[in-house]
Amino acid sequence: MPLVDMRDMLNHAYQNNYTIGGFGLVSLDFLEAIVTTAEICRSPVILNLSEPLFYQHDFSLIMPAVERAAHHAKVPVAIHFDHAKKHESIVQAINLGCNSVMLDVSSETFPVNIAQTSRVTEVAHACGTAVEGMLGFVGGVEGENAINNLGEVVYTSSEEAKVYVERTKIDFLAVSVGTIHGRQPNRSTKLDFKRLKRINDELGIPLVLHGGSGLVEEQYHKLILNGVAKINCYTELSDIAAAAIRSNVQTRNRKGYIESLHDVKDCLHEQIKLYMHLWGSAGRAAEVLKDLCTTARI
């Protein structure tokens, strides 16, 4: 199966009130766990590769494996390049096979964000690549990805959002409504659902939530009902994988590298499966494929 246009995937989710997980991956264990779970759950899925998480590795080395996994999956898959900091990174990601990209200039001023994102959209759309924009700032507190997003949360303005989308021509908008990158400080994180509803009513396009780990079921349901069609999740998966490795080293007397990774994929599978059912994407693969065949875009 070829890569699926993320615009088609998210539009289907948006129109049918469910969310597709953008699961962060940093290794082959994560890649295999995400794709295998999606196939078992019959769920469309997004492979999320965040530029800041690859500072220790050459991003270009893992992309052939990611692209191959997507092409051979039995469910709809999109490959998204997240939190790029430079225009050159976006170009490289598109050339390497990502079919959705995001330039993170959310900490810049409104005019700068518009100008730089518009430049990315022009290039990406010419290549048939979808673009996610971000308005507002989702800060970080604790966790691997949090250190790349230090700073106070800046909520997305519904008025600015409409102007932003019109001028940049982005396909999806990542919004800031109270989540944070990394670990949520507690299970009672307050989200501004009234703000989210205003944004959704103004725009009418799929919305994206960054900092999706660790919320409660009711919050996820309200997010979906108010236009969130993609939720990014990495920190919780990272913590689960790290806990499995620590357990192997401490309690099973497993000393080798491969032995220390025992059960990591199974542990990741359980959490990803939980989210696919919780967010409503499980069992939707056939619908998405049928819709894609109808529009003749695969």
WOBEL-V540703 format. One record per residue. N is the residue number from 0. RES is the residue in one letter. PSI is psi in whole degrees, 0 to 359 (* if undefined). Layout:
BEGIN
n->N res->RES psi->PSI
n->N res->RES psi->PSI
END
This chain:
BEGIN
n->0 res->M psi->131
n->1 res->P psi->167
n->2 res->L psi->145
n->3 res->V psi->136
n->4 res->D psi->123
n->5 res->M psi->337
n->6 res->R psi->317
n->7 res->D psi->317
n->8 res->M psi->308
n->9 res->L psi->328
n->10 res->N psi->322
n->11 res->H psi->316
n->12 res->A psi->317
n->13 res->Y psi->316
n->14 res->Q psi->341
n->15 res->N psi->15
n->16 res->N psi->55
n->17 res->Y psi->171
n->18 res->T psi->143
n->19 res->I psi->134
n->20 res->G psi->132
n->21 res->G psi->89
n->22 res->F psi->122
n->23 res->G psi->135
n->24 res->L psi->144
n->25 res->V psi->359
n->26 res->S psi->172
n->27 res->L psi->329
n->28 res->D psi->316
n->29 res->F psi->316
n->30 res->L psi->310
n->31 res->E psi->319
n->32 res->A psi->318
n->33 res->I psi->310
n->34 res->V psi->317
n->35 res->T psi->317
n->36 res->T psi->319
n->37 res->A psi->319
n->38 res->E psi->318
n->39 res->I psi->320
n->40 res->C psi->355
n->41 res->R psi->51
n->42 res->S psi->139
n->43 res->P psi->153
n->44 res->V psi->154
n->45 res->I psi->125
n->46 res->L psi->112
n->47 res->N psi->118
n->48 res->L psi->113
n->49 res->S psi->123
n->50 res->E psi->316
n->51 res->P psi->337
n->52 res->L psi->356
n->53 res->F psi->24
n->54 res->Y psi->341
n->55 res->Q psi->352
n->56 res->H psi->164
n->57 res->D psi->110
n->58 res->F psi->324
n->59 res->S psi->340
n->60 res->L psi->327
n->61 res->I psi->340
n->62 res->M psi->321
n->63 res->P psi->322
n->64 res->A psi->319
n->65 res->V psi->315
n->66 res->E psi->319
n->67 res->R psi->317
n->68 res->A psi->320
n->69 res->A psi->316
n->70 res->H psi->330
n->71 res->H psi->359
n->72 res->A psi->153
n->73 res->K psi->7
n->74 res->V psi->164
n->75 res->P psi->131
n->76 res->V psi->139
n->77 res->A psi->152
n->78 res->I psi->118
n->79 res->H psi->133
n->80 res->F psi->117
n->81 res->D psi->148
n->82 res->H psi->38
n->83 res->A psi->143
n->84 res->K psi->344
n->85 res->K psi->151
n->86 res->H psi->323
n->87 res->E psi->326
n->88 res->S psi->322
n->89 res->I psi->313
n->90 res->V psi->316
n->91 res->Q psi->316
n->92 res->A psi->318
n->93 res->I psi->316
n->94 res->N psi->331
n->95 res->L psi->351
n->96 res->G psi->359
n->97 res->C psi->134
n->98 res->N psi->17
n->99 res->S psi->141
n->100 res->V psi->159
n->101 res->M psi->124
n->102 res->L psi->119
n->103 res->D psi->94
n->104 res->V psi->32
n->105 res->S psi->340
n->106 res->S psi->353
n->107 res->E psi->172
n->108 res->T psi->161
n->109 res->F psi->312
n->110 res->P psi->321
n->111 res->V psi->317
n->112 res->N psi->313
n->113 res->I psi->313
n->114 res->A psi->313
n->115 res->Q psi->322
n->116 res->T psi->322
n->117 res->S psi->321
n->118 res->R psi->318
n->119 res->V psi->316
n->120 res->T psi->318
n->121 res->E psi->315
n->122 res->V psi->313
n->123 res->A psi->313
n->124 res->H psi->328
n->125 res->A psi->336
n->126 res->C psi->3
n->127 res->G psi->18
n->128 res->T psi->137
n->129 res->A psi->156
n->130 res->V psi->131
n->131 res->E psi->127
n->132 res->G psi->166
n->133 res->M psi->129
n->134 res->L psi->130
n->135 res->G psi->170
n->136 res->F psi->122
n->137 res->V psi->104
n->138 res->G psi->183
n->139 res->G psi->151
n->140 res->V psi->305
n->141 res->E psi->140
n->142 res->G psi->165
n->143 res->E psi->315
n->144 res->N psi->346
n->145 res->A psi->324
n->146 res->I psi->342
n->147 res->N psi->358
n->148 res->N psi->43
n->149 res->L psi->142
n->150 res->G psi->167
n->151 res->E psi->146
n->152 res->V psi->133
n->153 res->V psi->117
n->154 res->Y psi->148
n->155 res->T psi->133
n->156 res->S psi->129
n->157 res->S psi->325
n->158 res->E psi->314
n->159 res->E psi->326
n->160 res->A psi->319
n->161 res->K psi->315
n->162 res->V psi->317
n->163 res->Y psi->311
n->164 res->V psi->318
n->165 res->E psi->321
n->166 res->R psi->326
n->167 res->T psi->337
n->168 res->K psi->28
n->169 res->I psi->163
n->170 res->D psi->329
n->171 res->F psi->154
n->172 res->L psi->124
n->173 res->A psi->128
n->174 res->V psi->156
n->175 res->S psi->111
n->176 res->V psi->17
n->177 res->G psi->350
n->178 res->T psi->169
n->179 res->I psi->155
n->180 res->H psi->146
n->181 res->G psi->208
n->182 res->R psi->134
n->183 res->Q psi->138
n->184 res->P psi->333
n->185 res->N psi->173
n->186 res->R psi->4
n->187 res->S psi->34
n->188 res->T psi->126
n->189 res->K psi->126
n->190 res->L psi->144
n->191 res->D psi->84
n->192 res->F psi->330
n->193 res->K psi->318
n->194 res->R psi->315
n->195 res->L psi->318
n->196 res->K psi->319
n->197 res->R psi->317
n->198 res->I psi->315
n->199 res->N psi->317
n->200 res->D psi->324
n->201 res->E psi->322
n->202 res->L psi->311
n->203 res->G psi->28
n->204 res->I psi->161
n->205 res->P psi->136
n->206 res->L psi->155
n->207 res->V psi->140
n->208 res->L psi->119
n->209 res->H psi->152
n->210 res->G psi->46
n->211 res->G psi->358
n->212 res->S psi->140
n->213 res->G psi->13
n->214 res->L psi->175
n->215 res->V psi->164
n->216 res->E psi->316
n->217 res->E psi->322
n->218 res->Q psi->317
n->219 res->Y psi->317
n->220 res->H psi->318
n->221 res->K psi->323
n->222 res->L psi->315
n->223 res->I psi->317
n->224 res->L psi->342
n->225 res->N psi->29
n->226 res->G psi->358
n->227 res->V psi->115
n->228 res->A psi->351
n->229 res->K psi->129
n->230 res->I psi->124
n->231 res->N psi->135
n->232 res->C psi->118
n->233 res->Y psi->312
n->234 res->T psi->315
n->235 res->E psi->321
n->236 res->L psi->319
n->237 res->S psi->315
n->238 res->D psi->322
n->239 res->I psi->316
n->240 res->A psi->316
n->241 res->A psi->321
n->242 res->A psi->321
n->243 res->A psi->319
n->244 res->I psi->315
n->245 res->R psi->319
n->246 res->S psi->318
n->247 res->N psi->317
n->248 res->V psi->319
n->249 res->Q psi->323
n->250 res->T psi->343
n->251 res->R psi->3
n->252 res->N psi->38
n->253 res->R psi->117
n->254 res->K psi->331
n->255 res->G psi->160
n->256 res->Y psi->310
n->257 res->I psi->320
n->258 res->E psi->327
n->259 res->S psi->342
n->260 res->L psi->4
n->261 res->H psi->133
n->262 res->D psi->357
n->263 res->V psi->312
n->264 res->K psi->323
n->265 res->D psi->320
n->266 res->C psi->318
n->267 res->L psi->320
n->268 res->H psi->315
n->269 res->E psi->319
n->270 res->Q psi->318
n->271 res->I psi->318
n->272 res->K psi->316
n->273 res->L psi->313
n->274 res->Y psi->321
n->275 res->M psi->324
n->276 res->H psi->319
n->277 res->L psi->322
n->278 res->W psi->356
n->279 res->G psi->8
n->280 res->S psi->340
n->281 res->A psi->134
n->282 res->G psi->5
n->283 res->R psi->356
n->284 res->A psi->315
n->285 res->A psi->320
n->286 res->E psi->317
n->287 res->V psi->315
n->288 res->L psi->320
n->289 res->K psi->318
n->290 res->D psi->321
n->291 res->L psi->319
n->292 res->C psi->325
n->293 res->T psi->319
n->294 res->T psi->357
n->295 res->A psi->47
n->296 res->R psi->12
n->297 res->I psi->*
END
